[in-house]
């Protein structure tokens, strides 16, 4: 956790918040719960509350420190918690898109900007399943050459039916990837077609296959336009049932720290009202609501308002 994130957690604890669970998204480790006695923000919850990985009885707020993900839920009973084994992936569904966008939203807002990579095939192209073997070989070469690289990738069919890959990459300088990616991918997937290499080098009146994202807003622009785009291509449902996106070398991606706090139901309802206004959602009841925003700013305001309301009640 960075010094900034730690100071924010200290401030929240001083304001009366209780960290129920903290997960390091880089390592996957669950941090020890921080227990504060007599916390006004905690409401009726007892010290030593259970991890939120189990059924959530109390309302809670979940956010990613330094990032853009904020979820508020009114709580649910044991019987409402899902589970079971997921079946084969049959397409890039709206739920899958939501999970991808939420993963990107957990990247720190002040992290080094990523590099955007696009990989495609020449006139002759393989099946989606065969293309996954190609991209796996590509990832292995990348990791051997650059052990610090971290990637979020997305498979998308072109209109002609050819597999097409978009990626956000962290941990490797832009110039080095510009030199490495076109030749490595052409060697794996080009089939000896010289124009395939020229295309990825940007020599056919097109852009180079590697480009630098120049702002945090640009990350979301690429994510929305390329990574998060849903699609329908006739026949793909019968050809491919594998994953359409994934994370490679998670520990090398600058994810923020995921933190969860139990809150009173009245506070959850209040925050969700603001979430709906912020996201311009229809006025309907939601059991939980997730938005993309400056999560730190929202949490600071939530805590400040709760402390103020508690003092007013006293």
Secondary structure, 3 states (H helix, E strand, C coil): CCHHHHHHHHHHHHHCCCCCEEEECCCCCEECCCCCCCCCCCCCCCCCCCCCCCCCCCCEEEEECCCCEEEEECCCCHHHCCCCCCCCCCCCCHHHHHHHHHHHHCECCCCCCCEEEEECCCCCCCCHHHHHHHHHHHHHHHHHHCCCCEEEEEEEECCCCCEEEEEEEECCCHHHHHHHHHHHHHHHHCCCCHHHHHHHCCCCCCCCCEEECCCHHHHHHHHHHHHCCCCCCCCHHHHCCCCCEEEECHHHCCECEEEEEECCHHHHHHHHHHHHHHHCCCCCCCCEEEEECCHHHHHHHHHHHHHHHHHHHC
